[in-house]
Amino acid sequence: TKAALYGFYEELLYDLGRYKEARNMLGKFVRAHTVKLEMQHSRALVEMESKYELRKKSSQIELEKQKSKIAESEVVKKTQQRNFVIVNVIVLVIVLVLLALSYWKIKKNNASLSAALTDREVLLKEVNHRVKNNLQVMSSLLELQAEYTPEKSVRAKLLEGKSRINSIAQVHELMYSQESLVDLNMKEYIELLSNEKHNLWKEVNLNVEIQCENIKLRISEAIPIGILLNELLTNSFKHAKPSGGSLKIDITLQKIHNEINLLYSDNGHSSFSNKKRGIGTTIIKGMVRQLHAKSKTIFDNGFQFKLTFQPQLNGKNSYS
């Protein structure tokens, strides 16, 4: 290089004793060396600037990549959120549609069931009304036959048959007049039986006391009890001979735990006995068997009849 060449000449001229020329050559060497250093410095600066720009561009590229990734991530996130909202809206709409269809079907079924229940109630009322009318026709026929029968014993039997039919007809009459078509109010039924019987035996000086809880029984149980009470009342009116002259009848119907208890008593001397077996006794025993009940007859200062059974409800032991 020039700086090295100037340095060589400067040393050579100095050794030759040509100091003035050597000094000039030294000045050239210094200037050439300074230019060399400046050029090296410039090249270093250019190289550093180039590396800086390269690093800057790399950083910008990396930053742009990061921004692009973030933007893509935001787009994906927003897409997922939008899809989630859309799916939830679709599911909600489907659920609402299914609920609406289910509600419509339930409402339709309820309307059908309500109409069917109304038709059933009307039909049952009509059935009870027709059964009651048919039984009343049979009762009237027996009464008419009794009027044209000269034999007192036969006439009495016909009237007893009429009374038994009336005890059944009264069940259907009550079922037709009350709201419930399933259960029968036993207090009303027993009072109706007692009044009906008293109207047939007006000549008897009678005092009937009925103690009945708010018990309701199915028609399949009310009818046997009605027939049974009809026989007991008939027996008391016909055969009981109280010592005081006034016939007193007590009828108690109550529920104890899961059982229905019926207690019938009068202050007379009944014709029912363990030895005699008439039609009244046969009917009573038949009704006891039909109710799957336990019964007991006591003759002590009058007549007592006890009946205990478990009421049936939809095939299970229960009571109202």
C-alpha positions in Angstrom: 0.0 0.0 0.0 0.9 3.6 -0.3 1.3 4.1 3.4 3.8 1.2 3.6 5.7 2.4 0.6 5.9 5.9 2.1 7.1 4.4 5.3 9.8 2.4 3.5 11.1 5.5 1.6 11.0 7.6 4.8 13.3 5.0 6.6 15.5 4.8 3.6 15.9 8.6 3.2 16.5 8.9 6.9 19.3 6.3 6.8 20.8 8.1 3.8 20.8 11.3 5.8 18.4 13.0 3.7 16.4 14.2 6.6 14.3 16.9 4.8 13.1 14.5 2.2 12.6 11.9 4.9 10.4 14.3 6.8 8.3 15.0 3.7 8.0 11.4 3.1 7.0 10.9 6.7 4.2 13.5 6.2 3.0 11.6 3.2 3.2 8.3 5.2 1.1 9.9 7.9 -1.5 11.3 5.5 -1.6 8.0 3.6 -1.9 6.0 6.8 -4.6 8.4 8.0 -6.5 7.9 4.8 -6.2 4.2 5.1 -7.5 4.3 8.7 -10.4 6.5 7.6 -11.2 4.1 4.8 -11.0 1.2 7.2 -13.2 3.1 9.6 -15.7 3.9 6.9 -15.8 0.3 5.7 -16.4 -0.8 9.3 -19.1 1.8 9.7 -20.7 0.7 6.5 -20.5 -2.9 7.5 -22.0 -2.2 10.9 -24.8 -0.2 9.3 -25.4 -3.0 6.9 -25.5 -5.6 9.8 -27.8 -3.2 11.7 -30.1 -2.8 8.8 -30.1 -6.5 8.2 -30.8 -7.2 11.9 -33.5 -4.5 11.8 -35.1 -6.0 8.7 -34.9 -9.4 10.3 -36.5 -8.1 13.5 -39.2 -6.3 11.4 -39.8 -9.5 9.5 -40.1 -11.5 12.7 -42.3 -8.8 14.2 -44.5 -9.0 11.1 -44.6 -12.7 11.4 -45.6 -12.4 15.1 -48.3 -9.8 14.2 -49.5 -12.1 11.4 -49.7 -15.1 13.8 -51.5 -12.9 16.4 -53.9 -11.7 13.7 -54.5 -15.2 12.5 -55.0 -16.3 16.1 -57.5 -13.5 16.7 -59.3 -14.5 13.5 -59.4 -18.1 14.6 -60.6 -17.1 18.0 -63.3 -14.9 16.6 -64.4 -17.7 14.2 -64.5 -20.2 17.0 -66.6 -17.8 19.1 -68.9 -17.1 16.2 -69.3 -20.8 15.5 -69.9 -21.4 19.2 -72.6 -18.8 19.3 -74.2 -20.1 16.1 -74.1 -23.7 17.4 -75.7 -22.6 20.7 -78.3 -20.6 18.9 -79.1 -23.6 16.7 -79.3 -25.9 19.8 -81.4 -23.4 21.6 -83.8 -23.1 18.7 -84.0 -26.9 18.4 -84.7 -27.3 22.2 -87.3 -24.6 22.0 -89.0 -26.3 19.0 -88.9 -29.6 20.8 -90.3 -28.0 23.9 -93.0 -26.3 21.9 -93.9 -29.6 20.2 -93.8 -31.5 23.5 -96.1 -28.8 25.1 -98.4 -28.9 22.1 -98.6 -32.7 22.3 -99.1 -32.7 26.1 -101.8 -30.0 25.7 -103.5 -32.0 23.0 -103.3 -35.2 25.1 -104.6 -33.3 28.1 -107.5 -32.0 26.1 -108.2 -35.5 24.8 -108.0 -36.9 28.3 -110.2 -34.2 29.7 -112.7 -34.8 27.0 -112.5 -38.6 27.6 -112.9 -38.0 31.3 -115.9 -35.8 30.8 -117.4 -38.4 28.5 -116.7 -41.1 31.1 -118.3 -39.1 33.9 -121.3 -38.4 31.7 -121.5 -42.1 30.8 -121.1 -43.2 34.4 -123.8 -40.8 35.5 -126.1 -42.1 32.8 -125.3 -45.7 33.7 -126.1 -45.0 37.4 -129.2 -43.1 36.4 -130.4 -46.0 34.2 -129.5 -48.7 36.7 -131.4 -46.7 39.4 -134.4 -46.4 37.1 -134.4 -50.1 36.2 -134.1 -51.0 39.9 -137.0 -48.6 40.7 -139.0 -50.3 37.9 -138.3 -53.7 39.5 -139.2 -52.3 42.9 -142.5 -50.9 41.6 -143.3 -54.2 40.0 -142.7 -56.0 43.2 -144.9 -53.5 45.1 -147.6 -53.8 42.5 -147.4 -57.6 42.7 -147.7 -57.3 46.5 -150.8 -55.2 46.3 -152.5 -57.9 44.2 -151.3 -60.8 46.4 -153.9 -61.8 49.0 -151.6 -63.9 51.1 -150.0 -61.8 53.8 -146.9 -63.9 54.1 -146.2 -63.8 50.3 -147.0 -60.0 50.3 -144.5 -59.5 53.1 -141.8 -61.5 51.2 -142.4 -59.4 48.0 -142.1 -56.2 50.1 -138.9 -57.4 51.6 -137.5 -58.1 48.1 -138.6 -54.6 47.1 -136.7 -53.2 50.2 -133.5 -55.1 49.2 -133.7 -53.7 45.6 -134.2 -50.2 47.0 -131.1 -50.6 49.2 -129.1 -51.1 45.9 -131.0 -48.4 44.0 -130.2 -45.9 46.6 -126.5 -46.4 46.0 -126.9 -45.5 42.3 -129.1 -42.6 43.2 -126.4 -41.1 45.5 -123.7 -41.8 42.9 -125.8 -40.0 40.3 -126.4 -37.0 42.5 -122.9 -36.5 44.0 -119.8 -35.2 42.3 -117.6 -38.3 42.8 -118.4 -41.3 40.6 -116.1 -43.6 42.4 -116.6 -43.3 46.1 -119.9 -43.2 48.1 -120.4 -41.1 51.2 -121.5 -43.8 53.7 -123.0 -41.4 56.2 -125.5 -40.2 53.7 -126.2 -43.7 52.5 -126.8 -45.1 56.0 -129.2 -42.2 56.8 -131.0 -42.7 53.6 -131.4 -46.5 54.3 -132.6 -45.8 57.8 -135.2 -43.2 56.7 -136.4 -45.4 53.9 -136.9 -48.3 56.4 -138.7 -46.1 58.9 -141.1 -44.9 56.3 -142.1 -48.5 55.7 -142.6 -49.1 59.5 -144.2 -45.9 60.6 -146.1 -47.7 63.4 -142.9 -48.6 65.2 -141.9 -46.2 68.0 -138.3 -45.7 66.8 -135.1 -43.9 67.9 -132.2 -44.4 65.4 -128.8 -43.0 66.3 -126.1 -43.0 63.6 -122.5 -42.3 64.3 -120.5 -42.4 61.1 -117.2 -40.8 60.3 -116.5 -39.2 57.0 -115.9 -42.5 55.3 -116.2 -43.0 51.6 -116.2 -46.5 50.1 -116.3 -47.9 46.6 -119.6 -49.0 45.2 -118.5 -52.7 45.3 -118.2 -52.3 49.1 -121.1 -49.9 49.7 -123.7 -52.2 48.2 -122.9 -55.2 50.4 -123.0 -53.0 53.5 -126.3 -51.5 52.4 -127.8 -54.9 51.8 -126.5 -56.1 55.1 -127.9 -53.1 57.0 -131.2 -53.5 55.2 -131.5 -57.0 56.6 -130.5 -55.9 60.1 -133.0 -53.0 60.0 -135.7 -55.3 58.7 -135.0 -57.8 61.5 -135.1 -55.1 64.1 -138.4 -53.6 62.8 -140.0 -57.1 62.5 -138.7 -59.0 65.4 -137.1 -56.8 68.0 -139.3 -56.5 71.1 -137.8 -54.0 73.4 -138.9 -54.2 77.1 -139.5 -50.4 77.3 -141.7 -50.3 74.2 -139.5 -47.9 72.2 -137.1 -49.5 69.7 -133.6 -48.0 69.8 -131.1 -48.7 67.1 -127.5 -47.6 67.1 -125.4 -47.8 63.9 -121.7 -46.9 64.2 -119.3 -46.9 61.2 -115.6 -45.9 61.9 -112.2 -46.5 60.6 -109.5 -47.8 62.9 -106.0 -48.0 61.4 -106.5 -49.7 58.1 -109.9 -51.3 58.9 -113.5 -50.3 58.7 -115.6 -51.3 61.7 -119.4 -51.5 61.6 -121.4 -51.9 64.8 -125.1 -52.4 64.7 -127.2 -52.9 67.9 -130.8 -52.7 69.1 -132.4 -53.1 72.5 -134.8 -55.8 71.4 -134.7 -59.6 71.2 -133.8 -60.5 67.7 -134.8 -63.6 65.7 -131.2 -64.0 64.5 -129.7 -66.9 66.4 -126.9 -69.4 65.8 -129.5 -72.2 65.3 -131.9 -70.6 62.9 -130.8 -69.9 59.4 -133.4 -67.9 57.4 -132.9 -65.9 54.2 -131.9 -62.8 56.2 -129.1 -64.7 57.9 -128.0 -66.2 54.6 -127.9 -62.8 52.9 -125.9 -61.3 55.7 -123.3 -64.2 55.7 -123.1 -63.8 51.9 -122.3 -60.1 52.2 -119.7 -60.8 54.9 -118.0 -63.2 52.6 -118.2 -60.8 49.7 -116.4 -58.1 51.8 -113.8 -60.7 53.0 -114.8 -59.5 56.5 -115.0 -60.8 60.0 -118.3 -60.7 61.8 -119.6 -61.4 65.3 -123.1 -61.6 66.7 -123.8 -60.9 70.4 -127.1 -61.5 72.2 -126.7 -59.6 75.5 -129.4 -57.1 76.6 -130.4 -56.8 73.0 -128.8 -57.6 69.7 -125.3 -56.6 68.5 -123.6 -57.3 65.2 -120.0 -56.4 64.6 -118.3 -56.3 61.2 -114.6 -55.6 60.4 -113.0 -55.5 57.0 -110.2 -53.9 55.0 -111.5 -51.7 52.2 -110.3 -52.3 48.7 -108.9 -49.5 46.5 -107.7 -50.2 42.9 -106.9 -53.8 44.0 -105.0 -52.6 47.1 -106.1 -52.4 50.7 -106.9 -48.8 51.5 -109.7 -46.5 52.4 -110.8 -42.9 51.8 
